[in-house]
Amino acid sequence: MQANPSPSAIALSRLKAKPVVNTDVVLTSCVQNEALRLPWFLNYYRRLGIDRFLIVDHESNDATASFLDSQEDVLRFCASGSYSDSMHGIDWTNSVTSTYSPNCWVLTVDADEFLVYPNCEELQIRALASYLESRSATAMRAPLLDMYQEGALNNVRYEPGDDILAAFPYFDHVGYETETYENFDYIVQGGPRQRVFWDNAELPYPPPHLMKIPFVKWNRRFRYTHSTHKIFGRTVGEISGLLLHFKFTPQFYKRVSQEVERAEHFDGAREYKAYRAALERDPELLVIQNGSKRFENSRQLVELGLMRQPSDFMTNATDSLQQAETSHVPEFAEEAAGYFEPDFSGKQWREFEHFDEAWKARIGQMSNFIKHGASVLDLGCGPMWLKDIRPDLQYAGVDYCRRSDDSLIADFNRGEFPQTKSSYAFLSGILEYVQDVPWFIERVCTTSEVCILSYCLRGTHPDISARRQLGWVNDLTLNEIENLFAAHSFLLVAEDMTATRNKILVFARDDAKEQRLPAVVPSGEDAFPKSELERINQRKWVLGHAKKWGVGAELGVFRGHFSQLLARTALPKKLFLVDLWTKQGEWFDLGEIPVTNYNKLTTRQAMEDAMRRLEPFKRVFDIEFREETSLEFLDGLARNGTTLDYSYVDTCHQYDQILAELHGIDRVLAPHGVILGDNWHPSKHAAFHGVYRAVQEFCRNKDYQIVACGPALQWCVQRRLKY
């Protein structure tokens, strides 16, 4: 096929495929030799809600063609000729899109690009499209975010079909620049490719341009130029996404050499020449650095400021999703769901019961939340692997049939539930099979103090047809599960994710909920300004640097709002909560400010409120309150030989005090520990500039380095690595 082909020149490989309909959300891509990435690529976008795939195959000589032809929701188009003359494939995809999906929402991506957008775990891409249309927008921006592994580029590990997000979880969250450039809307540059291949190379050309506009409500008058960096005729929405970019696969070395030889990419493949030069200088090149972030979810990317989420998005997008689910059934939904095997549609668990040894990893991960020697009710226990993994527990297994001489029998879908009470209820992969979820959770909350469950949320496993094929009978979101437990005074105290994207949720009884302070500031909640509560959630990103299941401390607790977030996110093995509280007197010496209810809040009220707020967390984590100065606390740790994996500093924010605390933490910090904190104000005119000044001086004098700072006034430092 020549550049700028007419529709009649396109070779259609699946002549019997059903036509694309206007209500479909379509993905278009141009590929060559992508058999490694395509299995996970297609499955990922199916889960996101893509109905049809239009794939232009440019002279692949691996298994790409045969694999694509075996997929019922894929139309494969054969392209031949010069990739460079086709504007690097964009003329081919423009032609295919205009011919076969002229009035559809179309996502145009490369095989190494995976779209994320705000709350994509819960909302399918059709809801995003509906939201954009409701705002009179016809396109969405999504810059590239390069993802990478820990190891050297010549030792990358990845197998076809593996979860690519789990294999390449790291990214740079700082180091990007935005500017206008020639005829572009604006461009974004930076990230690991610039850092590793450009910054010290003195190359005569700029690093890669990261901004793309991949999601468009197509019209025949539209056309991309310069890949998907630029498109004429569109109206871009306020919301933005990201394209997670997986360039550094095991094929990277080979592809760099091939592309330099082919010289078909932009300007004679100059980008690939930069890669090759760097790899020749250092074959064991590392991309990871101090400050690299590990991917968690879309919310993390919003909080880091890498994606934009309008304030009305969740409300309107959720409404759009509900409407879409009731009014639209994708024409190819039945066939597209076929990648889930086997088909258990309409059957109950007892009809196809099977147990996968791989589930032991999930059970082991969940068991970390159970205290030593505790009593546990393992609901849907199966082979009772939890009992083998944790022999210290007072264990009782429950299932619809007898699993051992001492197991209990109860069929939850027949309204049966054991009367046995325990400290913990353990639900590993069973909630999906429960028909009456509200009744079941009510029984769980009645018989236990803590519930540990794993669940495949509708956001991460959105295909309803596929869920039914697996025998699942419900489709819950995280908010729905939280509300069901909240109705019985259970609070979400911890969350984690398995390697297979099963959400682990831990709920604990919150008996002290009604005893906490009432709302006494009209504009706030719990006598706390609403703006400060919102900022607490924005501070979450920095906790990604804290070691999970480590020993940590928070210096400056006040009423414990941030302490809850710290425990829920860092999952501490031991957490010290340190504040002066009543030792500083009856009242806070902070002046007439809203956080102290204009000096009506006593120090004792704040301390008792923090203790009540953390009470449900203490059912899961080892949390110790220390009413003393931070320096007294740190001196005590040093005398006892106790080390910290992390410490969060949020005390008086004055230079002298912060500097003394930093030196105190240094004495007890583990070798790879981190110090985190609040109120990063570089301006010397800011009220709390002393924090910034103290951290900078400390890093200069103690061989520490700043690994993160900025968003929501947060900062993080650690000892400088030695090479």
Secondary structure, 3 states (H helix, E strand, C coil): CCCCCCHHHCEECCCCCCCCCCCCEEEEEEECCCCCCHHHHHHHHHHHCCCEEEEEEECCCCCHHHHHHCCCCEEEEEECCCCCCCCCCHHHHHHHHHHHCCCCEEEECCCCEEEECCCCCCCCHHHHHHHHHHCCCCEEECCEEECECCCEHHHCCCCCCCCHHHHCCEECCCCEEEEEECCEEEEEEEHHHHHHHHCCCCCCCCCCCCCCCCEEECCCCCEEECCCCEEECCCEEEEECEEEECCCCCCHHHHHHHHHHHCCCHHHHHHHHHHHHHHHHCCCCECCCCCCEECCCHHHHHHCCCCCCCCCHHHHHHHHHHHHHHHCCCCCHHHHHHHCCCCCCCCCHHHHCCCCCCHHHHHHHHHCCCCCCCEEEEECCCCCHHHHHCCCCEEEEEECCCCCCCCEECCHHHCCCCCCCEEEEEEECCHHHCCCHHHHHHHHHHHEEEEEEEECCCCCCCCHHHHHHCCCCCCCCHHHHHHHHHCCCEEEEEEEECCCCCEEEEEEECCCHHHCCCCCCCCEECCEEHHHHHHHHHHHHHHHHCCCCCEEEEECCCCCHHHHHHHHHHCCCEEEEEECHHHHCCECCCCCCHHHCCCCCEHHHHHHHHHHHHHHHHCCCEEEEEECCHHHHHHHHHHHCCCEEEEEECCCCCHHHHHHHHHHHHHHEEEEEEEEECCCCCCCCCCCHHHHHHHHHHHHHHCEEEEEECHHHCEEEEECCCC
